């Protein structure tokens, strides 16, 4: 047990170190490629940090022994956006409350056009993916999967076409290249690859140690799969966003989360629809409904008030708390 606690702490530190190096490298990559904040946060950072938790449902669906493995994979596909749209939103809100620098800086100063665009695409893709589960014929579900892929390609194209410069704050020197203000592209890519390896490795050890600890204190398997493991696998996005909020880069912080939500509501459901029966358990359907509710709350608050207050992000966090309560009481 003590060894697992040590591995847990070490894994957490490795993820945090990897997130620090990753955010620095991904900002430099965006600068070198003349990409916008939306492209860096919602595409590059989002897809990069989504890879560790993306592998969980892929392995379960493509290589698991059918049946239960498919159910686990579908639950993981729908659970990842739920965790981001509730708990991760709450983390951004709390981070802003902790790190705000002045009275005028108390709002989450992300570009509303980027946030609203991401949430619209997420709600559209996620609703389509959930609706596909109610189509009786699997053959008729396939066009939905293809439409999700086409939709994500369109989203990436639209995001990359965003003309705003990456210039929220002064860019610190590249971690792997301190001697020059303009590091070579190869060094930037090496740093990003190294940081992703750190994040993936740290997350792997963290989740493994967490599972061992849960088993040693007899935590029910359902709580582990629905609550504990998803929180752990989404740590990279949360850490990245905290780092960016602390640095005054709120657009990147929110884009990292909402961009990952768009990716995980389109590409992963496509895999699930094509390679599983794509039928939702009541708990998976509940998590999907709450994820959309949380996103709609943030969307309409921003649309009406034209500003995103940290307190608004407590509503998604409360939704996660309600889900947590329902799951635990149902099991106990």
C-alpha positions, 0 to 999 in steps of 0.5 A: 500500500505504501509503495502504491502511495509513493507511485501515486505521488510520483506519477502525479509529479511526472504528469505535472512536469510533463504538462509544464513542458507540453504547454511551453512546447505547444505554444512555441509550435503554434508560434512557429506555424503562425497558428491562432490561439484557437488552433493551438488550444482547441486542436494541437493541445486538445488532441495531444493531451486527449491521447492517454485517455483515448487509448482506454476505449480504443484498446477495450473495443478493438482488442477486448474480449467483446461483450463486457469490454465493449460496454467498458469502451462505450462507457469510457467514450461517453464518460470522457466528455462528461468529466471535461464538461463538468469537473474540468470546467470547475477546475478552470473556475477555481483556478481563476478565483485563485490566480486572478491578478486584479479586480478587472481580471476576475472574469475568465478572459477567453475569446468567446467566439472560440468558446462558443464555436467549440461548444456548438460543435461539441453539442452537435456531435455528442447529441448525434452520437447519443442519438445513434444509440437509439437507431435499431439497425446497425447499418443505419448507424454507420452514416452517423459515424461517417458524418462525425468524422467529416464534421470533425475534419470541417471543425479542424479546418474552420479552427485552423482558419481562425486569423487571430494571432497567438499573443495573449501574453509574452512567450517564455523561452523554450524549455529545451532551447534557452540560448535563442529566442527562435528555437528550431522546429525539430527541437520544439517537436522533440520537446512536445514528444518528450512531454507527451511521453512523460504525461502518458507514462505518469498517467499509466503509473498513476492509474495503476497505483490508484487501482491497487489502492482502491482494491486494497481498501475494497472500493467497488469496481463500478466506482473505480471505473466510473469515477476514480479512473476517469478523474485520473486519466483527465489530469493532463487537460486539468493541469494544462488549463491550471498552468495556462490560467496561472499564466493569464492565457485563459483562451488556451486554458478553455480551448484545451478542454473544449477542443478535447470535448469536440475530439472525444465527441466525434472521433471516439464515437465513430470508433464505437459506432463502427466496432460495437453494437453502440447501445447505452447503459442507463448510467452512460446515458445519464452521464451523456445527458449531464454533459450536454446540460453542463455545456448548455449552461455555460453556453447560454450564460456566455451568450446572454451575459457576454462574459464568463464568470468563474462562479458560472463554472461552479454549476458544471462542478455541481452537476458532477457532484450530483452524478457522484452522489447518484452513483455512490448511493445507487451502489451502496 
